[in-house]
Amino acid sequence: MDIQFLGATQTVTGSQHLITANGNRILLECGLFQGKRNESFERNRNLPYDARQIDAMVLSHAHIDHSGNIPNLVRSGFTGPIHCTFATRDLCSAMLRDSAYIQEQDVMYVNKKRAARGEPPVEPIYTHSDAVASLEHFVSVGYNRPTLIAPGVRCTFLDAGHILGSAIVLLDIEEQGSHTRILFTGDLGREELPILRDPTPAPPADILITESTYGDRVHAPRTEAEEELHQLVQDACDRGGRVVIPAFAVGRTQELVFSLHRMVVSGQLPDVPVFVDSPLAVNVTEIFRLHPECYDAELREFIAQDRHPDPFGFDQLRYIRKVEDSKALNDLEGPAVIISASGMCEAGRIQHHLIHSITDPRNTVLIVSWQAPHTLGRRLVERQPEVKIFGELFPLRARVETINGYSAHADRNEILSWVEPIADNLRQVFVVHGDPEANTSLADSLRQLGPSEVIIPQYGERFQV
């Protein structure tokens, strides 16, 4: 049996790991690589394996860096099942179609430039039809229900507490009379966060594949994050400005809405309108409402109060679908909070809101998630004096603030605490899904816990296990 690492190696995007056991090839994740335009297009379009030879796929959760290239996988000849939780399948139904729309719009923009240079047009990585076709391959499974996914390979999903439906993947593999247990964190969540349950404690395993997004950092307590959010909104209102929040449509948007809702209930939130301007976020919020089985006790208790039957709705909040309503937000006078996708500012309506906000020092751009290198979000975090949006430079005069406490990823200490109970029995640990600094820091700390071998794989490396 072997594992080949074909994505999320010393980076946090494009998660893909290929396991070969009993002659079967099982793909763990099929995420989009996000980075510089040309490199991203080439890496995503050209899969590093023959899709027709993949027997089954396992998906830990719906985030695009883990699921976003599934339509291309199917388009390229994959015919097997895609195993995931019920909520993950529902989220992918919305997210993959949205991703296809972005691919098609991006190619239209590129082809206009290519035509002006006399160059032939290019095709999108995949289309809306490809995304819809890929949904036929999804097989939904509940948490804690072992499922045979290939001869000698049994898969069990454990709650990862990261986003709705997210799973820790446990693979029990029988091969040539021996048993090997592979544990994959997916993206590991955090304890005591609102909305979702805590991550399931790590079960005993032989091999661990762990994310390391925040492997070199420690988050501030969540209570501090909500206090910071309240203060930043209050400060912007006092200046007569708006707060623009780039937020991922899945997870982060719903967490922010719930935080603001609790501020309304406690009387802390100023009398300011709040807008969620993202059709995908609106659709995803409806999916959140469909899956109460994923809620934690805190949210259940909040819902149980007669005054708050909908945790994702309150009087000052409005969800925006129509383009004309989105455009109208840019003409608003006075304070407002606008939450819009994408979370790294690379696509979607957030770019238009930034154009109309970043030149005014009364406004605040609030970053609440990790920003990948070479993205507009990263350039904002770096407070570059000018940023390019739609090919035009805009002076950055607005305040840029960051709140890391909203992260849905476990930090360094949380990952170590999760691994420690099983560390002594681990034969190999592979550290993926993190920048090189995060990889190295977490790997050094993991070695002190006692696993036999801790490895930071290179792209394309294959290991016998």
Backbone hydrogen bonds, N-H to C=O, Kabsch-Sander energy under -0.5 kcal/mol:
donor,donor_aa,acceptor,acceptor_aa,energy
2,D,20,T,-1.8
3,I,463,F,-2.3
4,Q,18,L,-2.7
5,F,461,E,-2.4
6,L,4,Q,-0.7
6,L,16,Q,-2.3
7,G,16,Q,-0.5
8,A,13,T,-1.5
10,Q,8,A,-0.7
14,G,32,L,-1.9
15,S,65,D,-2.2
17,H,28,L,-1.8
18,L,4,Q,-3.0
19,I,17,H,-0.6
19,I,26,I,-3.0
20,T,2,D,-2.5
21,A,19,I,-0.5
21,A,24,N,-2.4
24,N,21,A,-2.5
26,I,19,I,-3.5
26,I,24,N,-0.6
27,L,25,R,-0.5
27,L,56,A,-2.6
28,L,17,H,-3.6
28,L,26,I,-0.6
29,E,27,L,-0.8
29,E,58,V,-2.5
30,C,66,H,-3.0
31,G,15,S,-2.5
32,L,64,I,-2.3
40,S,36,K,-3.0
41,F,37,R,-2.4
42,E,38,N,-2.2
43,R,39,E,-2.5
44,N,40,S,-2.5
45,R,41,F,-2.5
46,N,42,E,-2.0
47,L,45,R,-1.0
51,A,49,Y,-0.8
53,Q,50,D,-2.0
54,I,51,A,-1.3
55,D,25,R,-2.2
56,A,25,R,-1.3
57,M,81,P,-2.3
58,V,27,L,-2.8
59,L,83,H,-2.8
66,H,63,H,-2.3
67,S,63,H,-2.1
68,G,64,I,-2.2
69,N,30,C,-2.5
70,I,67,S,-2.1
73,L,69,N,-1.9
74,V,70,I,-2.4
75,R,71,P,-2.6
76,S,72,N,-1.8
77,G,74,V,-1.8
78,F,73,L,-1.9
82,I,137,H,-2.8
83,H,57,M,-3.0
83,H,81,P,-0.6
84,C,139,V,-1.9
89,R,85,T,-2.0
90,D,86,F,-2.0
91,L,87,A,-2.5
92,C,88,T,-2.6
93,S,89,R,-1.7
94,A,90,D,-1.1
95,M,91,L,-3.1
96,L,92,C,-2.5
97,R,92,C,-0.5
97,R,93,S,-0.6
98,D,94,A,-1.8
99,S,95,M,-2.7
100,A,96,L,-2.1
101,Y,97,R,-1.9
102,I,98,D,-2.1
103,Q,99,S,-2.4
104,E,100,A,-2.6
105,Q,101,Y,-2.6
106,D,102,I,-2.6
107,V,103,Q,-2.2
108,M,104,E,-1.9
109,Y,105,Q,-1.9
110,V,106,D,-2.3
111,N,107,V,-3.1
112,K,108,M,-1.4
113,K,109,Y,-1.3
114,R,110,V,-2.4
115,A,111,N,-2.7
116,A,112,K,-1.7
117,R,113,K,-1.2
118,G,115,A,-1.4
119,E,114,R,-3.3
131,A,127,T,-2.1
132,V,128,H,-2.4
133,A,129,S,-2.4
134,S,130,D,-1.9
135,L,131,A,-0.9
135,L,132,V,-0.7
136,E,133,A,-1.2
137,H,134,S,-1.7
138,F,135,L,-1.2
139,V,82,I,-3.1
141,V,84,C,-2.3
144,N,157,F,-3.4
145,R,142,G,-0.9
147,T,155,C,-2.5
149,I,147,T,-0.6
149,I,153,V,-2.3
150,A,153,V,-1.2
153,V,150,A,-2.7
154,R,152,G,-0.5
154,R,172,D,-2.7
155,C,147,T,-3.3
156,T,170,L,-2.4
158,L,168,I,-2.5
160,A,166,S,-1.7
161,G,166,S,-0.5
166,S,163,I,-2.4
167,A,60,S,-1.7
168,I,158,L,-3.4
169,V,184,F,-2.6
170,L,156,T,-2.4
170,L,168,I,-0.5
171,L,169,V,-0.5
171,L,182,I,-3.1
172,D,154,R,-2.9
172,D,170,L,-0.6
173,I,171,L,-0.6
173,I,180,T,-3.1
174,E,152,G,-3.0
174,E,172,D,-0.5
175,E,173,I,-0.6
175,E,178,S,-2.7
178,S,175,E,-1.8
180,T,173,I,-2.6
182,I,171,L,-2.7
182,I,180,T,-0.6
183,L,207,I,-3.0
184,F,169,V,-3.0
185,T,209,I,-2.4
188,L,186,G,-0.6
189,G,160,A,-2.4
190,R,161,G,-0.9
193,L,190,R,-0.6
196,L,194,P,-1.8
197,R,294,C,-1.0
200,T,159,D,-3.1
206,D,181,R,-2.3
207,I,181,R,-2.3
208,L,428,Q,-2.2
209,I,183,L,-2.9
210,T,208,L,-0.6
210,T,430,F,-2.7
212,S,433,H,-1.7
214,Y,410,A,-0.6
215,G,212,S,-2.4
217,R,214,Y,-1.6
224,E,221,P,-0.6
225,A,221,P,-1.3
226,E,222,R,-2.0
227,E,223,T,-1.8
228,E,224,E,-2.5
229,L,225,A,-2.5
230,H,226,E,-2.4
231,Q,227,E,-2.3
232,L,228,E,-2.7
233,V,229,L,-2.3
234,Q,230,H,-2.4
235,D,231,Q,-2.8
236,A,232,L,-2.3
237,C,233,V,-2.3
238,D,234,Q,-2.3
239,R,235,D,-1.5
240,G,236,A,-0.6
240,G,237,C,-1.1
241,G,236,A,-2.9
243,V,336,A,-2.7
244,V,242,R,-0.5
244,V,364,T,-2.9
245,I,243,V,-0.5
245,I,338,I,-3.2
247,A,340,S,-2.4
251,G,249,A,-0.6
252,R,250,V,-1.4
253,T,248,F,-1.7
255,E,251,G,-2.3
256,L,252,R,-2.4
257,V,253,T,-2.4
258,F,254,Q,-2.3
259,S,255,E,-2.3
260,L,256,L,-2.6
261,H,257,V,-2.5
262,R,258,F,-2.3
263,M,259,S,-1.7
264,V,260,L,-1.9
265,V,261,H,-2.2
266,S,262,R,-2.1
267,G,263,M,-0.7
267,G,264,V,-0.8
268,Q,263,M,-2.2
269,L,263,M,-1.1
272,V,270,P,-2.4
274,V,316,Q,-2.7
275,F,337,V,-2.9
276,V,318,R,-2.3
277,D,275,F,-0.7
277,D,339,I,-2.7
278,S,276,V,-0.9
278,S,320,I,-0.8
282,V,278,S,-2.3
283,N,279,P,-2.3
284,V,280,L,-3.0
285,T,281,A,-2.4
286,E,282,V,-1.5
287,I,283,N,-1.5
288,F,284,V,-2.4
289,R,285,T,-1.7
290,L,286,E,-0.8
290,L,287,I,-0.7
291,H,287,I,-0.5
291,H,288,F,-1.2
294,C,291,H,-1.6
295,Y,292,P,-1.4
296,D,195,I,-1.9
300,R,296,D,-2.0
301,E,297,A,-2.3
302,F,298,E,-1.9
303,I,299,L,-2.6
304,A,300,R,-2.0
305,Q,301,E,-0.8
305,Q,302,F,-0.8
308,H,305,Q,-2.1
313,G,310,D,-1.3
317,L,314,F,-2.0
318,R,274,V,-2.2
320,I,276,V,-2.9
326,S,322,K,-1.8
327,K,323,V,-2.6
328,A,324,E,-1.6
329,L,325,D,-0.8
329,L,326,S,-0.9
330,N,326,S,-0.5
330,N,327,K,-1.3
331,D,328,A,-1.4
332,L,329,L,-1.4
336,A,241,G,-0.5
337,V,273,P,-2.3
338,I,243,V,-2.9
339,I,275,F,-3.2
339,I,337,V,-0.5
340,S,245,I,-2.2
340,S,338,I,-0.5
341,A,277,D,-0.6
345,C,342,S,-1.4
350,I,341,A,-2.1
351,Q,348,G,-1.1
352,H,349,R,-0.7
353,H,349,R,-1.8
354,L,350,I,-2.3
355,I,351,Q,-2.0
356,H,352,H,-1.6
357,S,354,L,-1.5
358,I,354,L,-2.8
360,D,357,S,-1.5
363,N,360,D,-1.8
364,T,242,R,-2.6
365,V,399,R,-3.2
366,L,244,V,-2.5
366,L,364,T,-0.6
367,I,365,V,-0.6
367,I,401,E,-3.3
368,V,246,P,-0.6
368,V,366,L,-0.5
372,A,370,W,-0.5
375,T,372,A,-1.3
377,G,344,M,-2.1
379,R,375,T,-1.8
380,L,376,L,-2.0
381,V,377,G,-2.2
382,E,378,R,-2.3
383,R,380,L,-1.5
384,Q,379,R,-2.0
387,V,394,F,-2.3
389,I,387,V,-0.5
389,I,392,E,-2.7
392,E,389,I,-1.7
394,F,387,V,-2.4
396,L,385,P,-2.7
397,R,358,I,-3.1
397,R,395,P,-1.0
398,A,358,I,-2.4
399,R,363,N,-2.3
401,E,365,V,-2.5
403,I,367,I,-2.5
407,S,404,N,-1.9
410,A,188,L,-2.5
412,R,214,Y,-1.0
412,R,217,R,-2.7
415,I,411,D,-2.5
416,L,412,R,-2.2
417,S,413,N,-2.4
418,W,414,E,-1.7
419,V,415,I,-2.3
420,E,416,L,-2.6
422,I,419,V,-2.1
423,A,419,V,-0.8
423,A,420,E,-0.9
425,N,422,I,-1.0
426,L,423,A,-1.4
427,R,206,D,-2.6
428,Q,206,D,-1.5
429,V,453,E,-2.2
430,F,208,L,-3.2
431,V,429,V,-0.5
431,V,455,I,-2.7
432,V,210,T,-2.8
432,V,430,F,-0.6
433,H,8,A,-3.2
434,G,11,T,-1.0
439,N,435,D,-2.9
440,T,436,P,-2.7
441,S,437,E,-2.3
442,L,438,A,-2.3
443,A,439,N,-2.7
444,D,440,T,-2.4
445,S,441,S,-1.7
446,L,442,L,-2.7
447,R,443,A,-2.1
448,Q,444,D,-0.9
449,L,446,L,-1.5
450,G,446,L,-0.6
450,G,447,R,-0.9
452,S,426,L,-2.2
455,I,429,V,-3.3
460,G,5,F,-3.4
461,E,458,Q,-2.0
463,F,3,I,-2.6
465,V,1,M,-2.3
